[in-house]
Amino acid sequence: MNGEKAGKPHIHLIGIGGAGLSAIATVLYQWGYTVSGSDMQSSMMTDLLARLGIKVFIGHRAQNLRPEVDAVVVSSAIPADNPEWQEALRRGIPVFKRAEWLGKMMAGKTGIALAGTHGKTTTTALTAYLLQEAGQSPSYIIGGYVPQLKTNAAAGQGDAFVIEADEYDHTFLGFRPNIAAVTTIEWDHPDIFPSPQALQADFEQFVAQVPPDGLVIGCGDDPVVRRVIRHARCRTVTYGLEAENDWQATGLRLNEDGGYNFTVLCRDETYRPALAGVEFGLAVPGRHNVRNALAGLIIAVERGIAPAQAADIIRRFQGVGRRFELKGEMHGVIVIDDYAHHPTEIRATLAAARDRFGDRPLWVVFQPHTFSRTAALLDEFAAAFAAADHVIVVDIFPSREVDEGRVHSRDIVTRMDHPDARYIGSLAEAASDLLERMTPPAVLLTLGAGDGYKVGEMVLKYLVSSEVMGPENEP
């Protein structure tokens, strides 16, 4: 399957508003396929797809599956009893999981797959941006909206297909990329992987699927990644901040954008002369993003982009939606939203906030994501907020799960050794509490993969109509 395919088969996507399927829908539409889909609720992504010309149904119903549909693609979050899925089976229409379909889409392209428990979305976005700005016109599928690209996916004219390789539901095992990168490996998705060893086994299989003439790139600062990439059947390269890596970022220093400037050392004599004297800089904050930039840089030079040109493009990269995204600033309060929903991501995001904002009081609203993850990592969550001055934990966002009463957001708070941590269930009540207690100057950081970002939006909306913050202004 690729952009050369004749005719216009009709593909229907169930869960089309999600990050994964909305990207697939965009590329298919640009390749000339007829595309439709459904989702439980409208969103920014369903609105963008509708503006492209894709028919989007809100709600799942058997009648959404039009007679002319040739194939159905289902999101990992869709249960098998979904009425559209059942209707497809009744009519004999082929049904594909996301992994199967993505594998078909990559056929005939130079696949570049970026995987990892943390950092894969930003690294995929940066890689796509690098190749796009260097004139290589890649196709790409990213698990988040990239403002500079004005989309999360595109069908390019070049040979490269850059794709975020998601481990959830074993999705990335459907790929056979020419280049694979692994940013980090840490236990997550306990509803899919019952143990850290089960997750690691999937990553081992993923890197083993890269052909012998391919390349596996791994963050050597992560000991688990170092072990996993030994299972590759091709050339491997490590990167990171530590000296034993093949590519090392060194001389890190904060810049005026709140990110880091750095230089790069390389053991490979092929690239060493071109890297000499090249200064790299990032507008996105955090030492973790220096590592992410290194992965993108290695892919860029492997694709023939000069390090100096790559450095200029990396310096212009502004990041991904919901990844340390500035939502607004009003009356001395800066509101940032981040997708961090794992303890390691929370610590990295808080460290980045301290880098950028120094000692400015840091208020955090955290919305745990899924009951299974919260239960499995309860103590780790409780220990993740040391860099915050004030913490509010709201109710768990269930996503695809059902509350069985095993765990509650209060359980995180009761385990925390923190001077100001509290549980406030609803998003609206959390916003009210912030407006009552938070005084400028302050940074409000909303964390989580659900809809907790709405707290920041509520606070900003109120501040826009308010001249002074304080208890008398509680909504």
C-alpha positions as CSV (number, residue, x, y, z in Angstrom):
1,M,0.0,0.0,0.0
2,N,1.3,3.4,-0.9
3,G,0.5,6.6,-2.7
4,E,0.7,5.0,-6.1
5,K,-2.3,2.8,-5.5
6,A,-4.8,3.0,-8.3
7,G,-8.5,3.7,-7.6
8,K,-10.0,4.9,-4.4
9,P,-10.9,2.2,-2.0
10,H,-13.1,3.3,1.0
11,I,-11.4,2.8,4.4
12,H,-13.5,3.3,7.5
13,L,-11.7,4.0,10.8
14,I,-13.3,3.3,14.2
15,G,-11.9,5.7,16.8
16,I,-10.8,8.2,14.1
17,G,-10.4,11.1,16.6
18,G,-7.5,9.5,18.4
19,A,-3.9,10.4,17.9
20,G,-3.2,7.2,16.0
21,L,-6.1,6.8,13.7
22,S,-6.5,10.5,12.9
23,A,-3.0,10.4,11.5
24,I,-3.7,7.3,9.5
25,A,-6.9,8.9,8.1
26,T,-4.9,12.0,7.1
27,V,-2.3,10.1,5.1
28,L,-4.8,7.8,3.5
29,Y,-6.9,10.8,2.4
30,Q,-3.9,12.5,0.9
31,W,-3.0,9.3,-0.9
32,G,-6.3,9.4,-2.6
33,Y,-8.3,6.9,-0.6
34,T,-11.9,7.5,0.3
35,V,-12.0,7.8,4.1
36,S,-14.7,7.9,6.8
37,G,-14.7,7.2,10.5
38,S,-16.4,7.5,13.8
39,D,-15.6,8.6,17.3
40,M,-17.5,8.9,20.6
41,Q,-17.1,12.6,20.7
42,S,-16.0,15.5,18.6
43,S,-12.6,17.1,19.2
44,M,-10.0,19.3,17.6
45,M,-8.8,16.2,15.5
46,T,-12.3,15.3,14.3
47,D,-12.8,18.9,13.3
48,L,-9.5,19.0,11.4
49,L,-10.4,15.7,9.6
50,A,-13.9,17.1,8.7
51,R,-12.3,20.2,7.2
52,L,-10.1,18.0,5.0
53,G,-13.2,16.5,3.6
54,I,-13.4,13.2,5.6
55,K,-16.8,12.1,6.8
56,V,-16.7,11.8,10.6
57,F,-19.6,10.3,12.5
58,I,-20.0,11.2,16.2
59,G,-21.1,8.0,18.0
60,H,-20.7,4.4,17.0
61,R,-23.6,2.8,15.1
62,A,-23.8,0.0,12.6
63,Q,-25.3,2.3,10.0
64,N,-22.1,4.4,10.0
65,L,-20.6,1.6,7.9
66,R,-21.6,2.6,4.4
67,P,-22.2,-0.1,1.8
68,E,-19.2,1.0,-0.2
69,V,-16.7,0.4,2.6
70,D,-13.8,-1.9,1.5
71,A,-11.9,-2.2,4.8
72,V,-12.1,-1.2,8.5
73,V,-9.3,-0.1,10.8
74,V,-9.9,-0.2,14.5
75,S,-8.2,1.7,17.3
76,S,-6.6,-0.2,20.2
77,A,-9.1,1.4,22.5
78,I,-12.1,-0.1,20.6
79,P,-13.7,-3.2,22.1
80,A,-14.7,-6.1,19.9
81,D,-18.4,-5.7,20.6
82,N,-18.4,-2.2,19.0
83,P,-21.4,-2.1,16.7
84,E,-19.4,-1.0,13.6
85,W,-16.8,-3.7,14.1
86,Q,-19.6,-6.3,14.5
87,E,-21.4,-5.0,11.4
88,A,-18.1,-5.3,9.4
89,L,-17.7,-8.9,10.5
90,R,-21.4,-9.6,9.6
91,R,-20.8,-8.2,6.1
92,G,-17.5,-9.9,5.6
93,I,-15.5,-6.7,5.4
94,P,-11.8,-7.1,6.4
95,V,-11.0,-5.6,9.8
96,F,-7.5,-4.5,10.7
97,K,-5.9,-3.5,13.9
98,R,-3.8,-0.4,13.8
99,A,-0.5,-2.3,13.7
100,E,-1.5,-4.4,10.7
101,W,-2.6,-1.4,8.7
102,L,0.4,0.8,9.5
103,G,2.7,-2.1,8.4
104,K,0.9,-2.1,5.1
105,M,1.2,1.7,4.7
106,M,5.0,1.5,5.3
107,A,5.5,-1.0,2.5
108,G,7.7,0.3,-0.3
109,K,8.9,3.2,1.8
110,T,12.1,3.8,3.8
111,G,10.6,3.2,7.3
112,I,11.9,5.3,10.2
113,A,10.2,4.1,13.4
114,L,10.8,5.9,16.7
115,A,9.9,3.9,19.9
116,G,10.3,4.3,23.6
117,T,8.3,4.5,26.8
118,H,9.1,8.3,27.0
119,G,10.0,10.8,24.4
120,K,8.9,9.1,21.2
121,T,6.3,11.7,20.2
122,T,8.7,14.6,20.5
123,T,11.5,12.6,18.8
124,T,9.2,11.6,15.9
125,A,8.0,15.2,15.5
126,L,11.5,16.5,15.5
127,T,12.7,13.9,13.0
128,A,9.8,14.6,10.6
129,Y,10.4,18.4,11.0
130,L,14.1,17.9,10.3
131,L,13.5,15.9,7.1
132,Q,10.7,18.2,6.0
133,E,12.8,21.4,6.4
134,A,15.7,19.8,4.7
135,G,13.6,19.3,1.6
136,Q,13.2,15.5,1.8
137,S,9.3,15.7,1.9
138,P,8.8,12.7,4.2
139,S,5.5,11.0,5.0
140,Y,4.9,10.9,8.7
141,I,2.6,9.8,11.4
142,I,3.0,11.5,14.8
143,G,1.2,10.8,18.1
144,G,0.5,14.5,18.7
145,Y,-0.3,17.7,16.9
146,V,2.8,19.7,15.7
147,P,2.0,23.4,15.3
148,Q,4.9,24.1,13.0
149,L,3.7,21.3,10.7
150,K,0.0,22.3,11.2
151,T,-0.9,18.6,11.5
152,N,0.0,15.3,13.1
153,A,0.5,13.4,9.7
154,A,1.1,14.0,6.1
155,A,1.8,12.1,2.8
156,G,5.0,13.3,1.5
157,Q,6.6,12.9,-1.9
158,G,9.9,11.5,-0.7
159,D,10.9,7.9,0.1
160,A,11.0,8.3,3.9
161,F,8.1,7.3,6.2
162,V,8.6,8.6,9.7
163,I,6.3,6.9,12.2
164,E,5.8,6.9,16.0
165,A,6.2,3.3,17.0
166,D,3.8,2.8,19.9
167,E,4.3,-0.2,22.1
168,Y,0.8,-0.2,23.4
169,D,-1.2,-3.3,22.3
170,H,2.1,-4.5,20.7
171,T,1.5,-2.0,17.8
172,F,5.1,-1.6,16.8
173,L,5.5,-5.3,16.2
174,G,3.7,-4.8,13.0
175,F,6.6,-2.7,11.6
176,R,9.7,-3.7,9.7
177,P,11.5,-0.3,9.6
178,N,14.9,0.4,7.9
179,I,15.8,2.7,10.8
180,A,14.6,2.2,14.4
181,A,15.3,4.4,17.4
182,V,14.6,3.5,21.1
183,T,14.5,6.5,23.5
184,T,13.8,4.8,26.8
185,I,12.4,1.6,28.2
186,E,10.5,1.6,31.5
187,W,7.5,-0.5,32.6
188,D,4.2,1.0,31.6
189,H,0.8,-0.1,30.3
190,P,0.4,-2.9,32.9
191,D,-3.0,-3.7,31.3
192,I,-1.0,-5.0,28.3
193,F,2.4,-5.9,29.9
194,P,2.1,-7.8,33.2
195,S,5.8,-7.3,34.0
196,P,8.8,-5.2,33.0
197,Q,10.2,-8.3,31.4
198,A,7.2,-8.6,29.1
199,L,7.6,-5.1,27.9
200,Q,11.3,-5.6,27.4
201,A,10.6,-8.7,25.3
202,D,8.5,-6.7,22.9
203,F,11.2,-4.1,22.5
204,E,13.7,-6.9,21.8
205,Q,11.5,-8.3,19.1
206,F,11.0,-4.8,17.6
207,V,14.7,-4.1,17.1
208,A,15.2,-7.7,15.8
209,Q,12.8,-6.9,13.0
210,V,15.1,-4.2,11.5
211,P,16.8,-5.9,8.5
212,P,20.5,-6.6,8.5
213,D,21.3,-3.6,6.3
214,G,19.3,-1.3,8.6
215,L,20.2,0.7,11.7
216,V,19.1,0.6,15.3
217,I,19.7,3.8,17.4
218,G,19.4,3.6,21.2
219,C,19.7,5.9,24.1
220,G,22.8,4.5,25.8
221,D,22.1,6.4,29.0
222,D,19.3,3.9,29.6
223,P,20.8,0.5,30.7
224,V,17.7,-1.4,29.6
225,V,17.9,0.2,26.1
226,R,21.6,-0.8,25.9
227,R,20.6,-4.5,26.7
228,V,17.7,-4.5,24.3
229,I,19.6,-3.2,21.2
230,R,22.0,-6.2,21.5
231,H,19.1,-8.2,20.0
232,A,19.4,-6.2,16.7
233,R,20.6,-8.0,13.6
234,C,22.1,-4.8,12.1
235,R,24.4,-1.9,12.9
236,T,23.7,-0.2,16.2
237,V,24.5,3.3,17.5
238,T,24.1,4.7,21.0
239,Y,23.5,8.3,22.0
240,G,23.1,10.3,25.2
241,L,24.8,12.5,27.7
242,E,27.3,10.0,29.0
243,A,30.8,9.6,27.6
244,E,30.5,5.9,26.7
245,N,27.9,6.7,23.9
246,D,28.8,6.7,20.2
247,W,27.2,10.2,20.0
248,Q,27.4,12.4,23.1
249,A,25.9,15.8,23.8
250,T,28.3,17.8,26.0
251,G,28.8,21.2,27.4
252,L,25.1,21.7,28.2
253,R,24.2,25.2,29.3
254,L,20.8,26.9,29.5
255,N,20.0,29.4,26.8
256,E,17.6,32.4,26.7
257,D,14.8,30.2,25.3
258,G,14.8,28.0,28.4
259,G,16.3,25.1,26.6
260,Y,19.9,23.9,26.3
261,N,22.8,24.7,24.0
262,F,25.3,22.0,23.5
263,T,27.9,20.5,21.3
264,V,28.1,16.9,19.9
265,L,31.0,14.5,20.1
266,C,31.0,11.4,17.7
267,R,33.2,8.3,17.7
268,D,32.5,7.8,14.0
269,E,35.3,9.5,12.0
270,T,32.9,9.8,9.1
271,Y,30.9,12.5,10.9
272,R,33.4,13.9,13.3
273,P,34.9,16.7,11.0
274,A,31.4,18.0,10.1
275,L,30.4,18.2,13.7
276,A,33.5,20.2,14.7
277,G,32.5,23.7,15.7
278,V,28.8,23.2,15.3
279,E,26.7,24.6,18.1
280,F,23.3,23.1,18.8
281,G,20.5,24.7,20.7
282,L,16.9,23.9,21.7
283,A,13.9,26.1,22.3
284,V,12.1,23.2,24.0
285,P,13.2,22.7,27.7
286,G,14.7,19.8,29.5
287,R,17.8,17.6,29.4
288,H,15.6,14.8,28.2
289,N,15.0,16.8,25.0
290,V,18.7,17.1,24.4
291,R,18.7,13.3,24.2
292,N,15.7,13.4,21.9
293,A,17.4,15.9,19.6
294,L,20.5,13.6,19.4
295,A,18.3,10.7,18.1
296,G,16.8,13.0,15.4
297,L,20.3,14.3,14.5
298,I,21.7,10.8,13.9
299,I,18.8,10.0,11.6
300,A,19.3,13.3,9.8
301,V,22.9,12.7,9.1
302,E,22.2,9.1,8.1
303,R,19.8,10.7,5.6
304,G,22.6,12.9,4.2
305,I,21.7,16.1,6.0
306,A,24.8,18.1,7.1
307,P,25.2,18.6,10.9
308,A,25.3,22.4,10.5
309,Q,22.0,22.4,8.5
310,A,20.5,20.0,11.1
311,A,21.6,22.3,13.9
312,D,19.8,25.2,12.3
313,I,16.6,23.3,11.9
314,I,16.7,21.8,15.5
315,R,17.1,25.3,16.8
316,R,13.8,26.4,15.2
317,F,11.8,23.4,16.5
318,Q,9.1,24.5,18.8
319,G,7.8,21.2,20.1
320,V,4.6,19.2,20.1
321,G,1.1,20.1,21.3
322,R,0.6,19.0,25.0
323,R,4.4,18.6,25.5
324,F,5.3,21.6,27.7
325,E,2.8,23.6,25.8
326,L,2.4,27.2,26.8
327,K,-1.4,27.7,27.1
328,G,-1.1,31.4,28.1
329,E,0.0,34.0,30.6
330,M,-2.2,36.4,32.5
331,H,-1.8,38.5,35.6
332,G,1.6,37.0,36.4
333,V,0.4,33.4,36.1
334,I,2.0,31.2,33.3
335,V,0.0,28.2,32.4
336,I,1.8,25.2,30.9
337,D,0.2,21.8,29.9
338,D,2.2,18.6,29.5
339,Y,1.2,15.0,28.6
340,A,3.3,13.5,31.4
341,H,1.4,10.6,32.8
342,H,4.2,8.4,34.1
343,P,6.4,9.1,37.2
344,T,9.6,9.5,35.1
345,E,7.9,11.9,32.7
346,I,6.6,13.9,35.7
347,R,10.0,14.3,37.2
348,A,11.5,15.3,33.8
349,T,8.8,17.8,33.2
350,L,9.2,19.4,36.6
351,A,12.9,19.6,36.1
352,A,12.4,21.3,32.8
353,A,10.0,23.8,34.5
354,R,12.7,24.5,37.1
355,D,15.2,25.1,34.4
356,R,13.0,27.5,32.6
357,F,11.3,29.3,35.5
358,G,13.8,29.1,38.4
359,D,12.4,29.6,41.9
360,R,9.0,30.9,40.7
361,P,6.3,29.0,42.7
362,L,5.3,25.9,40.8
363,W,1.7,24.8,41.1
364,V,0.9,21.3,39.7
365,V,-2.5,19.7,38.8
366,F,-2.0,16.0,38.1
367,Q,-4.7,13.8,36.6
368,P,-3.7,10.1,36.8
369,H,-4.4,8.2,33.6
370,T,-6.0,4.7,33.9
371,F,-6.6,2.7,37.1
372,S,-4.1,0.0,36.1
373,R,-1.2,2.3,35.7
374,T,-2.1,4.2,38.9
375,A,-2.2,1.0,41.0
376,A,1.0,-0.5,39.5
377,L,3.1,2.7,40.0
378,L,1.4,4.1,43.1
379,D,4.5,4.7,45.2
380,E,6.5,6.0,42.2
381,F,3.7,8.6,41.6
382,A,3.8,9.6,45.2
383,A,7.5,10.3,45.0
384,A,7.5,12.2,41.7
385,F,6.5,15.7,42.8
386,A,9.4,16.8,45.0
387,A,10.2,19.7,42.6
388,A,6.7,21.2,42.8
389,D,5.7,23.7,45.5
390,H,2.0,22.9,45.5
391,V,0.3,19.7,44.1
392,I,-3.4,19.0,43.4
393,V,-4.3,15.4,42.4
394,V,-7.7,15.1,40.7
395,D,-9.8,12.0,39.9
396,I,-8.3,9.3,37.7
397,F,-9.0,9.6,34.0
398,P,-10.3,6.1,33.2
399,S,-9.7,6.1,29.4
400,R,-10.5,2.6,28.2
401,E,-10.8,1.1,31.8
402,V,-13.6,0.5,34.3
403,D,-13.2,1.5,37.9
404,E,-13.1,-1.7,40.0
405,G,-12.5,0.2,43.3
406,R,-8.9,-1.0,43.6
407,V,-7.2,2.4,43.6
408,H,-8.1,6.1,44.0
409,S,-6.3,9.4,43.5
410,R,-6.4,9.9,47.3
411,D,-4.1,6.9,47.6
412,I,-1.3,8.9,45.8
413,V,-1.8,11.9,48.1
414,T,-1.8,9.9,51.3
415,R,1.5,8.3,50.3
416,M,3.1,11.7,49.5
417,D,5.7,13.3,51.8
418,H,5.0,16.9,50.5
419,P,4.3,20.2,52.3
420,D,1.3,21.0,50.2
421,A,-0.4,18.1,48.4
422,R,-4.1,17.6,48.3
423,Y,-6.8,15.7,46.6
424,I,-9.6,17.6,44.8
425,G,-11.8,15.4,42.7
426,S,-13.3,17.5,40.0
427,L,-11.6,19.7,37.5
428,A,-13.8,22.7,38.2
429,E,-13.2,22.4,42.0
430,A,-9.4,22.3,41.3
431,A,-9.6,25.4,39.2
432,S,-11.6,27.2,42.0
433,D,-9.0,26.2,44.6
434,L,-6.2,27.5,42.4
435,L,-7.9,30.8,42.0
436,E,-8.4,31.1,45.7
437,R,-4.9,30.2,46.8
438,M,-2.5,30.9,43.9
439,T,-0.9,34.3,43.9
440,P,1.4,35.8,41.2
441,P,4.1,35.3,40.1
442,A,3.3,31.6,39.6
443,V,3.5,28.8,37.1
444,L,0.6,26.4,36.8
445,L,1.5,23.1,35.2
446,T,-1.3,20.6,34.3
447,L,0.0,17.1,33.9
448,G,-1.7,14.0,32.4
449,A,-2.9,12.3,29.3
450,G,-6.6,12.9,29.8
451,D,-8.6,16.1,30.0
452,G,-6.8,17.7,33.0
453,Y,-5.6,20.5,30.7
454,K,-9.1,22.0,31.1
455,V,-8.1,23.2,34.6
456,G,-5.5,25.5,33.1
457,E,-8.0,26.7,30.5
458,M,-10.6,27.4,33.2
459,V,-8.0,29.4,35.2
460,L,-6.9,31.4,32.2
461,K,-10.5,32.1,31.2
462,Y,-11.2,33.5,34.6
463,L,-8.1,35.5,34.7
464,V,-8.8,37.1,31.4
465,S,-12.0,38.6,32.9
466,S,-10.3,39.5,36.2
467,E,-8.1,42.3,37.1
468,V,-6.8,41.0,40.5
469,M,-6.3,37.5,41.8
470,G,-7.2,36.7,45.4
471,P,-9.8,35.0,47.6
472,E,-12.4,37.6,46.8
473,N,-12.3,36.5,43.1
474,E,-13.2,32.9,43.6
475,P,-15.7,32.0,40.9
